[in-house]
Amino acid sequence: MAKIIHEVEKCIGCGACAAVCPDFFEMGNDGKSHLNKAKKKGKNEELNIKDVKCAKDAENTCPVQCIHVK
């Protein structure tokens, strides 16, 4: 099982992750991206996933490297 960690504070709202991986990311009303159905853990959002799918693409596309897939 993999986990996506999104450091929301670092997000600049470019929308790249939501564009390449709408399965897991969407743009919020605050102008930043958010993980769909994620749990808040401190200042981050975390989501356990069975299949990495496009999450690695989102991680690699993020210009501020605030997405981590482990």
mmCIF file as Biopython writes it, N, C-alpha, C and O atoms, coordinates in Angstrom:
data_model
#
loop_
_atom_site.group_PDB
_atom_site.id
_atom_site.type_symbol
_atom_site.label_atom_id
_atom_site.label_alt_id
_atom_site.label_comp_id
_atom_site.label_asym_id
_atom_site.label_entity_id
_atom_site.label_seq_id
_atom_site.pdbx_PDB_ins_code
_atom_site.Cartn_x
_atom_site.Cartn_y
_atom_site.Cartn_z
_atom_site.occupancy
_atom_site.B_iso_or_equiv
_atom_site.auth_seq_id
_atom_site.auth_asym_id
_atom_site.pdbx_PDB_model_num
ATOM 1   N N  . MET A ? 1  ? 0.840   -1.180 0.000   1.0 0.0 1  A 1 
ATOM 2   C CA . MET A ? 1  ? 0.000   0.000  0.000   1.0 0.0 1  A 1 
ATOM 3   C C  . MET A ? 1  ? 0.890   1.249  0.000   1.0 0.0 1  A 1 
ATOM 4   O O  . MET A ? 1  ? 1.929   1.281  0.660   1.0 0.0 1  A 1 
ATOM 5   N N  . ALA A ? 2  ? 0.482   2.246  -0.726  1.0 0.0 2  A 1 
ATOM 6   C CA . ALA A ? 2  ? 1.230   3.500  -0.831  1.0 0.0 2  A 1 
ATOM 7   C C  . ALA A ? 2  ? 0.482   4.611  -0.095  1.0 0.0 2  A 1 
ATOM 8   O O  . ALA A ? 2  ? -0.679  4.462  0.287   1.0 0.0 2  A 1 
ATOM 9   N N  . LYS A ? 3  ? 1.181   5.722  0.088   1.0 0.0 3  A 1 
ATOM 10  C CA . LYS A ? 3  ? 0.589   6.870  0.757   1.0 0.0 3  A 1 
ATOM 11  C C  . LYS A ? 3  ? 0.988   8.136  0.008   1.0 0.0 3  A 1 
ATOM 12  O O  . LYS A ? 3  ? 2.144   8.302  -0.382  1.0 0.0 3  A 1 
ATOM 13  N N  . ILE A ? 4  ? 0.016   9.028  -0.188  1.0 0.0 4  A 1 
ATOM 14  C CA . ILE A ? 4  ? 0.289   10.343 -0.753  1.0 0.0 4  A 1 
ATOM 15  C C  . ILE A ? 4  ? 0.280   11.332 0.405   1.0 0.0 4  A 1 
ATOM 16  O O  . ILE A ? 4  ? -0.662  11.364 1.197   1.0 0.0 4  A 1 
ATOM 17  N N  . ILE A ? 5  ? 1.321   12.129 0.497   1.0 0.0 5  A 1 
ATOM 18  C CA . ILE A ? 5  ? 1.394   13.198 1.493   1.0 0.0 5  A 1 
ATOM 19  C C  . ILE A ? 5  ? 1.452   14.517 0.734   1.0 0.0 5  A 1 
ATOM 20  O O  . ILE A ? 5  ? 2.302   14.714 -0.134  1.0 0.0 5  A 1 
ATOM 21  N N  . HIS A ? 6  ? 0.541   15.409 1.073   1.0 0.0 6  A 1 
ATOM 22  C CA . HIS A ? 6  ? 0.465   16.711 0.407   1.0 0.0 6  A 1 
ATOM 23  C C  . HIS A ? 6  ? 0.689   17.805 1.439   1.0 0.0 6  A 1 
ATOM 24  O O  . HIS A ? 6  ? -0.091  17.952 2.379   1.0 0.0 6  A 1 
ATOM 25  N N  . GLU A ? 7  ? 1.761   18.573 1.258   1.0 0.0 7  A 1 
ATOM 26  C CA . GLU A ? 7  ? 2.072   19.689 2.149   1.0 0.0 7  A 1 
ATOM 27  C C  . GLU A ? 7  ? 1.304   20.914 1.652   1.0 0.0 7  A 1 
ATOM 28  O O  . GLU A ? 7  ? 1.813   21.678 0.832   1.0 0.0 7  A 1 
ATOM 29  N N  . VAL A ? 8  ? 0.099   21.096 2.141   1.0 0.0 8  A 1 
ATOM 30  C CA . VAL A ? 8  ? -0.807  22.125 1.626   1.0 0.0 8  A 1 
ATOM 31  C C  . VAL A ? 8  ? -0.236  23.530 1.782   1.0 0.0 8  A 1 
ATOM 32  O O  . VAL A ? 8  ? -0.427  24.369 0.901   1.0 0.0 8  A 1 
ATOM 33  N N  . GLU A ? 9  ? 0.457   23.802 2.876   1.0 0.0 9  A 1 
ATOM 34  C CA . GLU A ? 9  ? 1.028   25.139 3.098   1.0 0.0 9  A 1 
ATOM 35  C C  . GLU A ? 9  ? 1.988   25.546 1.998   1.0 0.0 9  A 1 
ATOM 36  O O  . GLU A ? 9  ? 2.044   26.721 1.634   1.0 0.0 9  A 1 
ATOM 37  N N  . LYS A ? 10 ? 2.743   24.600 1.462   1.0 0.0 10 A 1 
ATOM 38  C CA . LYS A ? 10 ? 3.717   24.884 0.411   1.0 0.0 10 A 1 
ATOM 39  C C  . LYS A ? 10 ? 3.082   25.042 -0.967  1.0 0.0 10 A 1 
ATOM 40  O O  . LYS A ? 10 ? 3.702   25.593 -1.876  1.0 0.0 10 A 1 
ATOM 41  N N  . CYS A ? 11 ? 1.850   24.563 -1.126  1.0 0.0 11 A 1 
ATOM 42  C CA . CYS A ? 11 ? 1.170   24.570 -2.419  1.0 0.0 11 A 1 
ATOM 43  C C  . CYS A ? 11 ? 0.993   26.005 -2.918  1.0 0.0 11 A 1 
ATOM 44  O O  . CYS A ? 11 ? 0.574   26.889 -2.171  1.0 0.0 11 A 1 
ATOM 45  N N  . ILE A ? 12 ? 1.323   26.220 -4.201  1.0 0.0 12 A 1 
ATOM 46  C CA . ILE A ? 12 ? 1.160   27.544 -4.809  1.0 0.0 12 A 1 
ATOM 47  C C  . ILE A ? 12 ? -0.078  27.616 -5.696  1.0 0.0 12 A 1 
ATOM 48  O O  . ILE A ? 12 ? -0.354  28.658 -6.291  1.0 0.0 12 A 1 
ATOM 49  N N  . GLY A ? 13 ? -0.819  26.528 -5.790  1.0 0.0 13 A 1 
ATOM 50  C CA . GLY A ? 13 ? -2.069  26.523 -6.541  1.0 0.0 13 A 1 
ATOM 51  C C  . GLY A ? 13 ? -1.920  26.561 -8.043  1.0 0.0 13 A 1 
ATOM 52  O O  . GLY A ? 13 ? -2.778  27.106 -8.737  1.0 0.0 13 A 1 
ATOM 53  N N  . CYS A ? 14 ? -0.839  25.991 -8.559  1.0 0.0 14 A 1 
ATOM 54  C CA . CYS A ? 14 ? -0.624  26.022 -10.007 1.0 0.0 14 A 1 
ATOM 55  C C  . CYS A ? 14 ? -1.587  25.096 -10.751 1.0 0.0 14 A 1 
ATOM 56  O O  . CYS A ? 14 ? -1.863  25.312 -11.931 1.0 0.0 14 A 1 
ATOM 57  N N  . GLY A ? 15 ? -2.097  24.076 -10.076 1.0 0.0 15 A 1 
ATOM 58  C CA . GLY A ? 15 ? -3.073  23.179 -10.686 1.0 0.0 15 A 1 
ATOM 59  C C  . GLY A ? 15 ? -2.485  22.040 -11.491 1.0 0.0 15 A 1 
ATOM 60  O O  . GLY A ? 15 ? -3.229  21.269 -12.098 1.0 0.0 15 A 1 
ATOM 61  N N  . ALA A ? 16 ? -1.166  21.915 -11.511 1.0 0.0 16 A 1 
ATOM 62  C CA . ALA A ? 16 ? -0.535  20.857 -12.305 1.0 0.0 16 A 1 
ATOM 63  C C  . ALA A ? 16 ? -0.948  19.469 -11.822 1.0 0.0 16 A 1 
ATOM 64  O O  . ALA A ? 16 ? -1.222  18.584 -12.633 1.0 0.0 16 A 1 
ATOM 65  N N  . CYS A ? 17 ? -0.994  19.280 -10.516 1.0 0.0 17 A 1 
ATOM 66  C CA . CYS A ? 17 ? -1.344  17.954 -9.983  1.0 0.0 17 A 1 
ATOM 67  C C  . CYS A ? 17 ? -2.779  17.581 -10.345 1.0 0.0 17 A 1 
ATOM 68  O O  . CYS A ? 17 ? -3.050  16.440 -10.719 1.0 0.0 17 A 1 
ATOM 69  N N  . ALA A ? 18 ? -3.690  18.535 -10.234 1.0 0.0 18 A 1 
ATOM 70  C CA . ALA A ? 18 ? -5.089  18.269 -10.574 1.0 0.0 18 A 1 
ATOM 71  C C  . ALA A ? 18 ? -5.244  17.996 -12.070 1.0 0.0 18 A 1 
ATOM 72  O O  . ALA A ? 18 ? -6.119  17.232 -12.477 1.0 0.0 18 A 1 
ATOM 73  N N  . ALA A ? 19 ? -4.401  18.617 -12.881 1.0 0.0 19 A 1 
ATOM 74  C CA . ALA A ? 19 ? -4.465  18.407 -14.329 1.0 0.0 19 A 1 
ATOM 75  C C  . ALA A ? 19 ? -3.976  17.013 -14.721 1.0 0.0 19 A 1 
ATOM 76  O O  . ALA A ? 19 ? -4.587  16.355 -15.564 1.0 0.0 19 A 1 
ATOM 77  N N  . VAL A ? 20 ? -2.877  16.561 -14.113 1.0 0.0 20 A 1 
ATOM 78  C CA . VAL A ? 20 ? -2.320  15.256 -14.493 1.0 0.0 20 A 1 
ATOM 79  C C  . VAL A ? 20 ? -2.897  14.104 -13.678 1.0 0.0 20 A 1 
ATOM 80  O O  . VAL A ? 20 ? -2.771  12.946 -14.075 1.0 0.0 20 A 1 
ATOM 81  N N  . CYS A ? 21 ? -3.535  14.408 -12.533 1.0 0.0 21 A 1 
ATOM 82  C CA . CYS A ? 21 ? -4.034  13.335 -11.677 1.0 0.0 21 A 1 
ATOM 83  C C  . CYS A ? 21 ? -5.358  13.706 -10.992 1.0 0.0 21 A 1 
ATOM 84  O O  . CYS A ? 21 ? -5.414  13.833 -9.769  1.0 0.0 21 A 1 
ATOM 85  N N  . PRO A ? 22 ? -6.410  13.875 -11.782 1.0 0.0 22 A 1 
ATOM 86  C CA . PRO A ? 22 ? -7.708  14.217 -11.189 1.0 0.0 22 A 1 
ATOM 87  C C  . PRO A ? 22 ? -8.314  13.086 -10.350 1.0 0.0 22 A 1 
ATOM 88  O O  . PRO A ? 22 ? -9.284  13.306 -9.624  1.0 0.0 22 A 1 
ATOM 89  N N  . ASP A ? 23 ? -7.748  11.882 -10.446 1.0 0.0 23 A 1 
ATOM 90  C CA . ASP A ? 23 ? -8.214  10.779 -9.598  1.0 0.0 23 A 1 
ATOM 91  C C  . ASP A ? 23 ? -7.990  11.092 -8.120  1.0 0.0 23 A 1 
ATOM 92  O O  . ASP A ? 23 ? -8.768  10.666 -7.267  1.0 0.0 23 A 1 
ATOM 93  N N  . PHE A ? 24 ? -6.932  11.833 -7.820  1.0 0.0 24 A 1 
ATOM 94  C CA . PHE A ? 24 ? -6.576  12.097 -6.436  1.0 0.0 24 A 1 
ATOM 95  C C  . PHE A ? 24 ? -6.587  13.578 -6.045  1.0 0.0 24 A 1 
ATOM 96  O O  . PHE A ? 24 ? -6.737  13.894 -4.865  1.0 0.0 24 A 1 
ATOM 97  N N  . PHE A ? 25 ? -6.431  14.486 -7.003  1.0 0.0 25 A 1 
ATOM 98  C CA . PHE A ? 25 ? -6.306  15.909 -6.685  1.0 0.0 25 A 1 
ATOM 99  C C  . PHE A ? 25 ? -7.411  16.746 -7.303  1.0 0.0 25 A 1 
ATOM 100 O O  . PHE A ? 25 ? -7.906  16.451 -8.391  1.0 0.0 25 A 1 
ATOM 101 N N  . GLU A ? 26 ? -7.790  17.805 -6.580  1.0 0.0 26 A 1 
ATOM 102 C CA . GLU A ? 26 ? -8.750  18.777 -7.094  1.0 0.0 26 A 1 
ATOM 103 C C  . GLU A ? 26 ? -8.368  20.150 -6.545  1.0 0.0 26 A 1 
ATOM 104 O O  . GLU A ? 26 ? -7.723  20.256 -5.502  1.0 0.0 26 A 1 
ATOM 105 N N  . MET A ? 27 ? -8.768  21.180 -7.249  1.0 0.0 27 A 1 
ATOM 106 C CA . MET A ? 27 ? -8.501  22.536 -6.789  1.0 0.0 27 A 1 
ATOM 107 C C  . MET A ? 27 ? -9.590  22.950 -5.804  1.0 0.0 27 A 1 
ATOM 108 O O  . MET A ? 27 ? -10.776 22.710 -6.035  1.0 0.0 27 A 1 
ATOM 109 N N  . GLY A ? 28 ? -9.176  23.570 -4.709  1.0 0.0 28 A 1 
ATOM 110 C CA . GLY A ? 28 ? -10.111 23.993 -3.676  1.0 0.0 28 A 1 
ATOM 111 C C  . GLY A ? 28 ? -10.499 25.456 -3.816  1.0 0.0 28 A 1 
ATOM 112 O O  . GLY A ? 28 ? -9.922  26.188 -4.620  1.0 0.0 28 A 1 
ATOM 113 N N  . ASN A ? 29 ? -11.470 25.870 -3.036  1.0 0.0 29 A 1 
ATOM 114 C CA . ASN A ? 29 ? -11.928 27.260 -3.047  1.0 0.0 29 A 1 
ATOM 115 C C  . ASN A ? 29 ? -10.860 28.229 -2.537  1.0 0.0 29 A 1 
ATOM 116 O O  . ASN A ? 29 ? -10.940 29.434 -2.776  1.0 0.0 29 A 1 
ATOM 117 N N  . ASP A ? 30 ? -9.865  27.695 -1.838  1.0 0.0 30 A 1 
ATOM 118 C CA . ASP A ? 30 ? -8.781  28.528 -1.319  1.0 0.0 30 A 1 
ATOM 119 C C  . ASP A ? 30 ? -7.679  28.766 -2.350  1.0 0.0 30 A 1 
ATOM 120 O O  . ASP A ? 30 ? -6.678  29.416 -2.051  1.0 0.0 30 A 1 
ATOM 121 N N  . GLY A ? 31 ? -7.864  28.236 -3.573  1.0 0.0 31 A 1 
ATOM 122 C CA . GLY A ? 31 ? -6.875  28.431 -4.633  1.0 0.0 31 A 1 
ATOM 123 C C  . GLY A ? 31 ? -5.733  27.433 -4.591  1.0 0.0 31 A 1 
ATOM 124 O O  . GLY A ? 31 ? -4.798  27.534 -5.386  1.0 0.0 31 A 1 
ATOM 125 N N  . LYS A ? 32 ? -5.789  26.471 -3.678  1.0 0.0 32 A 1 
ATOM 126 C CA . LYS A ? 32 ? -4.748  25.450 -3.580  1.0 0.0 32 A 1 
ATOM 127 C C  . LYS A ? 32 ? -5.337  24.094 -3.958  1.0 0.0 32 A 1 
ATOM 128 O O  . LYS A ? 32 ? -6.553  23.904 -3.940  1.0 0.0 32 A 1 
ATOM 129 N N  . SER A ? 33 ? -4.467  23.168 -4.297  1.0 0.0 33 A 1 
ATOM 130 C CA . SER A ? 33 ? -4.959  21.829 -4.596  1.0 0.0 33 A 1 
ATOM 131 C C  . SER A ? 33 ? -5.144  21.057 -3.292  1.0 0.0 33 A 1 
ATOM 132 O O  . SER A ? 33 ? -4.523  21.360 -2.274  1.0 0.0 33 A 1 
ATOM 133 N N  . HIS A ? 34 ? -6.012  20.056 -3.352  1.0 0.0 34 A 1 
ATOM 134 C CA . HIS A ? 34 ? -6.285  19.223 -2.191  1.0 0.0 34 A 1 
ATOM 135 C C  . HIS A ? 34 ? -6.454  17.782 -2.640  1.0 0.0 34 A 1 
ATOM 136 O O  . HIS A ? 34 ? -6.894  17.505 -3.756  1.0 0.0 34 A 1 
ATOM 137 N N  . LEU A ? 35 ? -6.096  16.876 -1.750  1.0 0.0 35 A 1 
ATOM 138 C CA . LEU A ? 35 ? -6.284  15.451 -2.004  1.0 0.0 35 A 1 
ATOM 139 C C  . LEU A ? 35 ? -7.738  15.093 -1.770  1.0 0.0 35 A 1 
ATOM 140 O O  . LEU A ? 35 ? -8.307  15.442 -0.736  1.0 0.0 35 A 1 
ATOM 141 N N  . ASN A ? 36 ? -8.335  14.410 -2.710  1.0 0.0 36 A 1 
ATOM 142 C CA . ASN A ? 36 ? -9.709  13.937 -2.542  1.0 0.0 36 A 1 
ATOM 143 C C  . ASN A ? 36 ? -9.772  12.927 -1.403  1.0 0.0 36 A 1 
ATOM 144 O O  . ASN A ? 36 ? -8.955  12.008 -1.350  1.0 0.0 36 A 1 
ATOM 145 N N  . LYS A ? 37 ? -10.713 13.082 -0.507  1.0 0.0 37 A 1 
ATOM 146 C CA . LYS A ? 37 ? -10.976 12.130 0.584   1.0 0.0 37 A 1 
ATOM 147 C C  . LYS A ? 37 ? -9.769  11.912 1.493   1.0 0.0 37 A 1 
ATOM 148 O O  . LYS A ? 37 ? -9.605  10.829 2.055   1.0 0.0 37 A 1 
ATOM 149 N N  . ALA A ? 38 ? -8.929  12.925 1.642   1.0 0.0 38 A 1 
ATOM 150 C CA . ALA A ? 38 ? -7.724  12.795 2.469   1.0 0.0 38 A 1 
ATOM 151 C C  . ALA A ? 38 ? -8.025  13.077 3.930   1.0 0.0 38 A 1 
ATOM 152 O O  . ALA A ? 38 ? -9.024  13.709 4.272   1.0 0.0 38 A 1 
ATOM 153 N N  . LYS A ? 39 ? -7.137  12.594 4.777   1.0 0.0 39 A 1 
ATOM 154 C CA . LYS A ? 39 ? -7.189  12.881 6.202   1.0 0.0 39 A 1 
ATOM 155 C C  . LYS A ? 39 ? -6.185  13.985 6.498   1.0 0.0 39 A 1 
ATOM 156 O O  . LYS A ? 39 ? -5.077  13.989 5.961   1.0 0.0 39 A 1 
ATOM 157 N N  . LYS A ? 40 ? -6.578  14.920 7.356   1.0 0.0 40 A 1 
ATOM 158 C CA . LYS A ? 40 ? -5.648  15.964 7.796   1.0 0.0 40 A 1 
ATOM 159 C C  . LYS A ? 40 ? -4.714  15.354 8.829   1.0 0.0 40 A 1 
ATOM 160 O O  . LYS A ? 40 ? -5.157  14.656 9.741   1.0 0.0 40 A 1 
ATOM 161 N N  . LYS A ? 41 ? -3.442  15.614 8.685   1.0 0.0 41 A 1 
ATOM 162 C CA . LYS A ? 41 ? -2.450  15.170 9.653   1.0 0.0 41 A 1 
ATOM 163 C C  . LYS A ? 41 ? -1.516  16.346 9.886   1.0 0.0 41 A 1 
ATOM 164 O O  . LYS A ? 41 ? -0.573  16.564 9.125   1.0 0.0 41 A 1 
ATOM 165 N N  . GLY A ? 42 ? -1.785  17.101 10.943  1.0 0.0 42 A 1 
ATOM 166 C CA . GLY A ? 42 ? -1.039  18.330 11.172  1.0 0.0 42 A 1 
ATOM 167 C C  . GLY A ? 42 ? -1.401  19.334 10.095  1.0 0.0 42 A 1 
ATOM 168 O O  . GLY A ? 42 ? -2.577  19.630 9.886   1.0 0.0 42 A 1 
ATOM 169 N N  . LYS A ? 43 ? -0.404  19.853 9.416   1.0 0.0 43 A 1 
ATOM 170 C CA . LYS A ? 43 ? -0.625  20.817 8.329   1.0 0.0 43 A 1 
ATOM 171 C C  . LYS A ? 43 ? -0.740  20.127 6.972   1.0 0.0 43 A 1 
ATOM 172 O O  . LYS A ? 43 ? -0.987  20.779 5.958   1.0 0.0 43 A 1 
ATOM 173 N N  . ASN A ? 44 ? -0.561  18.815 6.957   1.0 0.0 44 A 1 
ATOM 174 C CA . ASN A ? 44 ? -0.566  18.050 5.709   1.0 0.0 44 A 1 
ATOM 175 C C  . ASN A ? 44 ? -1.878  17.296 5.514   1.0 0.0 44 A 1 
ATOM 176 O O  . ASN A ? 44 ? -2.672  17.130 6.440   1.0 0.0 44 A 1 
ATOM 177 N N  . GLU A ? 45 ? -2.076  16.847 4.276   1.0 0.0 45 A 1 
ATOM 178 C CA . GLU A ? 45 ? -3.158  15.925 3.940   1.0 0.0 45 A 1 
ATOM 179 C C  . GLU A ? 45 ? -2.506  14.603 3.567   1.0 0.0 45 A 1 
ATOM 180 O O  . GLU A ? 45 ? -1.482  14.584 2.883   1.0 0.0 45 A 1 
ATOM 181 N N  . GLU A ? 46 ? -3.095  13.493 4.016   1.0 0.0 46 A 1 
ATOM 182 C CA . GLU A ? 46 ? -2.552  12.174 3.702   1.0 0.0 46 A 1 
ATOM 183 C C  . GLU A ? 46 ? -3.656  11.262 3.207   1.0 0.0 46 A 1 
ATOM 184 O O  . GLU A ? 46 ? -4.796  11.322 3.669   1.0 0.0 46 A 1 
ATOM 185 N N  . LEU A ? 47 ? -3.295  10.422 2.263   1.0 0.0 47 A 1 
ATOM 186 C CA . LEU A ? 47 ? -4.246  9.482  1.696   1.0 0.0 47 A 1 
ATOM 187 C C  . LEU A ? 47 ? -3.539  8.165  1.416   1.0 0.0 47 A 1 
ATOM 188 O O  . LEU A ? 47 ? -2.551  8.122  0.683   1.0 0.0 47 A 1 
ATOM 189 N N  . ASN A ? 48 ? -4.052  7.093  2.004   1.0 0.0 48 A 1 
ATOM 190 C CA . ASN A ? 48 ? -3.538  5.753  1.709   1.0 0.0 48 A 1 
ATOM 191 C C  . ASN A ? 48 ? -4.208  5.255  0.434   1.0 0.0 48 A 1 
ATOM 192 O O  . ASN A ? 48 ? -5.425  5.356  0.279   1.0 0.0 48 A 1 
ATOM 193 N N  . ILE A ? 49 ? -3.404  4.720  -0.473  1.0 0.0 49 A 1 
ATOM 194 C CA . ILE A ? 49 ? -3.929  4.253  -1.755  1.0 0.0 49 A 1 
ATOM 195 C C  . ILE A ? 49 ? -3.407  2.856  -2.060  1.0 0.0 49 A 1 
ATOM 196 O O  . ILE A ? 49 ? -2.309  2.487  -1.642  1.0 0.0 49 A 1 
ATOM 197 N N  . LYS A ? 50 ? -4.196  2.091  -2.785  1.0 0.0 50 A 1 
ATOM 198 C CA . LYS A ? 50 ? -3.794  0.740  -3.185  1.0 0.0 50 A 1 
ATOM 199 C C  . LYS A ? 50 ? -2.971  0.781  -4.466  1.0 0.0 50 A 1 
ATOM 200 O O  . LYS A ? 50 ? -2.000  0.040  -4.621  1.0 0.0 50 A 1 
ATOM 201 N N  . ASP A ? 51 ? -3.376  1.660  -5.384  1.0 0.0 51 A 1 
ATOM 202 C CA . ASP A ? 51 ? -2.725  1.751  -6.688  1.0 0.0 51 A 1 
ATOM 203 C C  . ASP A ? 51 ? -2.207  3.172  -6.877  1.0 0.0 51 A 1 
ATOM 204 O O  . ASP A ? 51 ? -2.970  4.131  -6.768  1.0 0.0 51 A 1 
ATOM 205 N N  . VAL A ? 52 ? -0.935  3.307  -7.154  1.0 0.0 52 A 1 
ATOM 206 C CA . VAL A ? 52 ? -0.305  4.619  -7.292  1.0 0.0 52 A 1 
ATOM 207 C C  . VAL A ? 52 ? -0.890  5.405  -8.466  1.0 0.0 52 A 1 
ATOM 208 O O  . VAL A ? 52 ? -0.931  6.635  -8.423  1.0 0.0 52 A 1 
ATOM 209 N N  . LYS A ? 53 ? -1.342  4.712  -9.511  1.0 0.0 53 A 1 
ATOM 210 C CA . LYS A ? 53 ? -1.925  5.336  -10.703 1.0 0.0 53 A 1 
ATOM 211 C C  . LYS A ? 53 ? -1.105  6.553  -11.125 1.0 0.0 53 A 1 
ATOM 212 O O  . LYS A ? 53 ? 0.078   6.431  -11.441 1.0 0.0 53 A 1 
ATOM 213 N N  . CYS A ? 54 ? -1.735  7.720  -11.128 1.0 0.0 54 A 1 
ATOM 214 C CA . CYS A ? 54 ? -1.103  8.943  -11.606 1.0 0.0 54 A 1 
ATOM 215 C C  . CYS A ? 54 ? -0.454  9.762  -10.488 1.0 0.0 54 A 1 
ATOM 216 O O  . CYS A ? 54 ? 0.036   10.861 -10.747 1.0 0.0 54 A 1 
ATOM 217 N N  . ALA A ? 55 ? -0.438  9.255  -9.256  1.0 0.0 55 A 1 
ATOM 218 C CA . ALA A ? 55 ? 0.101   10.013 -8.124  1.0 0.0 55 A 1 
ATOM 219 C C  . ALA A ? 55 ? 1.572   10.370 -8.332  1.0 0.0 55 A 1 
ATOM 220 O O  . ALA A ? 55 ? 1.999   11.467 -7.970  1.0 0.0 55 A 1 
ATOM 221 N N  . LYS A ? 56 ? 2.340   9.466  -8.906  1.0 0.0 56 A 1 
ATOM 222 C CA . LYS A ? 56 ? 3.759   9.746  -9.181  1.0 0.0 56 A 1 
ATOM 223 C C  . LYS A ? 56 ? 3.899   10.869 -10.210 1.0 0.0 56 A 1 
ATOM 224 O O  . LYS A ? 56 ? 4.821   11.681 -10.121 1.0 0.0 56 A 1 
ATOM 225 N N  . ASP A ? 57 ? 2.988   10.918 -11.183 1.0 0.0 57 A 1 
ATOM 226 C CA . ASP A ? 57 ? 3.012   12.009 -12.161 1.0 0.0 57 A 1 
ATOM 227 C C  . ASP A ? 57 ? 2.768   13.345 -11.459 1.0 0.0 57 A 1 
ATOM 228 O O  . ASP A ? 57 ? 3.425   14.341 -11.763 1.0 0.0 57 A 1 
ATOM 229 N N  . ALA A ? 58 ? 1.827   13.360 -10.526 1.0 0.0 58 A 1 
ATOM 230 C CA . ALA A ? 58 ? 1.543   14.585 -9.776  1.0 0.0 58 A 1 
ATOM 231 C C  . ALA A ? 58 ? 2.759   15.000 -8.956  1.0 0.0 58 A 1 
ATOM 232 O O  . ALA A ? 58 ? 3.110   16.179 -8.902  1.0 0.0 58 A 1 
ATOM 233 N N  . GLU A ? 59 ? 3.393   14.028 -8.325  1.0 0.0 59 A 1 
ATOM 234 C CA . GLU A ? 59 ? 4.597   14.304 -7.529  1.0 0.0 59 A 1 
ATOM 235 C C  . GLU A ? 59 ? 5.695   14.908 -8.404  1.0 0.0 59 A 1 
ATOM 236 O O  . GLU A ? 59 ? 6.339   15.881 -8.014  1.0 0.0 59 A 1 
ATOM 237 N N  . ASN A ? 60 ? 5.903   14.335 -9.574  1.0 0.0 60 A 1 
ATOM 238 C CA . ASN A ? 60 ? 6.961   14.801 -10.471 1.0 0.0 60 A 1 
ATOM 239 C C  . ASN A ? 60 ? 6.636   16.131 -11.145 1.0 0.0 60 A 1 
ATOM 240 O O  . ASN A ? 60 ? 7.543   16.862 -11.540 1.0 0.0 60 A 1 
ATOM 241 N N  . THR A ? 61 ? 5.351   16.448 -11.278 1.0 0.0 61 A 1 
ATOM 242 C CA . THR A ? 61 ? 4.933   17.673 -11.951 1.0 0.0 61 A 1 
ATOM 243 C C  . THR A ? 61 ? 4.935   18.883 -11.024 1.0 0.0 61 A 1 
ATOM 244 O O  . THR A ? 61 ? 5.055   20.016 -11.490 1.0 0.0 61 A 1 
ATOM 245 N N  . CYS A ? 62 ? 4.807   18.660 -9.731  1.0 0.0 62 A 1 
ATOM 246 C CA . CYS A ? 62 ? 4.683   19.756 -8.767  1.0 0.0 62 A 1 
ATOM 247 C C  . CYS A ? 62 ? 5.949   20.630 -8.756  1.0 0.0 62 A 1 
ATOM 248 O O  . CYS A ? 62 ? 7.034   20.127 -8.463  1.0 0.0 62 A 1 
ATOM 249 N N  . PRO A ? 63 ? 5.826   21.927 -9.071  1.0 0.0 63 A 1 
ATOM 250 C CA . PRO A ? 63 ? 7.006   22.784 -9.136  1.0 0.0 63 A 1 
ATOM 251 C C  . PRO A ? 63 ? 7.608   23.121 -7.766  1.0 0.0 63 A 1 
ATOM 252 O O  . PRO A ? 63 ? 8.768   23.524 -7.687  1.0 0.0 63 A 1 
ATOM 253 N N  . VAL A ? 64 ? 6.843   22.961 -6.705  1.0 0.0 64 A 1 
ATOM 254 C CA . VAL A ? 64 ? 7.378   23.271 -5.364  1.0 0.0 64 A 1 
ATOM 255 C C  . VAL A ? 64 ? 7.601   22.009 -4.525  1.0 0.0 64 A 1 
ATOM 256 O O  . VAL A ? 64 ? 7.916   22.098 -3.338  1.0 0.0 64 A 1 
ATOM 257 N N  . GLN A ? 65 ? 7.441   20.864 -5.129  1.0 0.0 65 A 1 
ATOM 258 C CA . GLN A ? 65 ? 7.709   19.558 -4.515  1.0 0.0 65 A 1 
ATOM 259 C C  . GLN A ? 65 ? 7.008   19.396 -3.162  1.0 0.0 65 A 1 
ATOM 260 O O  . GLN A ? 65 ? 7.629   19.023 -2.167  1.0 0.0 65 A 1 
ATOM 261 N N  . CYS A ? 66 ? 5.700   19.685 -3.147  1.0 0.0 66 A 1 
ATOM 262 C CA . CYS A ? 66 ? 4.934   19.534 -1.911  1.0 0.0 66 A 1 
ATOM 263 C C  . CYS A ? 66 ? 4.086   18.259 -1.909  1.0 0.0 66 A 1 
ATOM 264 O O  . CYS A ? 66 ? 3.274   18.055 -1.007  1.0 0.0 66 A 1 
ATOM 265 N N  . ILE A ? 67 ? 4.274   17.402 -2.917  1.0 0.0 67 A 1 
ATOM 266 C CA . ILE A ? 67 ? 3.575   16.115 -3.006  1.0 0.0 67 A 1 
ATOM 267 C C  . ILE A ? 67 ? 4.603   15.012 -2.903  1.0 0.0 67 A 1 
ATOM 268 O O  . ILE A ? 67 ? 5.617   15.014 -3.602  1.0 0.0 67 A 1 
ATOM 269 N N  . HIS A ? 68 ? 4.322   14.064 -2.015  1.0 0.0 68 A 1 
ATOM 270 C CA . HIS A ? 68 ? 5.248   12.948 -1.803  1.0 0.0 68 A 1 
ATOM 271 C C  . HIS A ? 68 ? 4.461   11.635 -1.854  1.0 0.0 68 A 1 
ATOM 272 O O  . HIS A ? 68 ? 3.442   11.489 -1.179  1.0 0.0 68 A 1 
ATOM 273 N N  . VAL A ? 69 ? 4.937   10.697 -2.647  1.0 0.0 69 A 1 
ATOM 274 C CA . VAL A ? 69 ? 4.307   9.387  -2.746  1.0 0.0 69 A 1 
ATOM 275 C C  . VAL A ? 69 ? 5.290   8.373  -2.169  1.0 0.0 69 A 1 
ATOM 276 O O  . VAL A ? 69 ? 6.406   8.219  -2.665  1.0 0.0 69 A 1 
ATOM 277 N N  . LYS A ? 70 ? 4.862   7.692  -1.123  1.0 0.0 70 A 1 
ATOM 278 C CA . LYS A ? 70 ? 5.745   6.730  -0.431  1.0 0.0 70 A 1 
ATOM 279 C C  . LYS A ? 70 ? 5.120   5.364  -0.415  1.0 0.0 70 A 1 
ATOM 280 O O  . LYS A ? 70 ? 5.707   4.423  0.120   1.0 0.0 70 A 1 
#
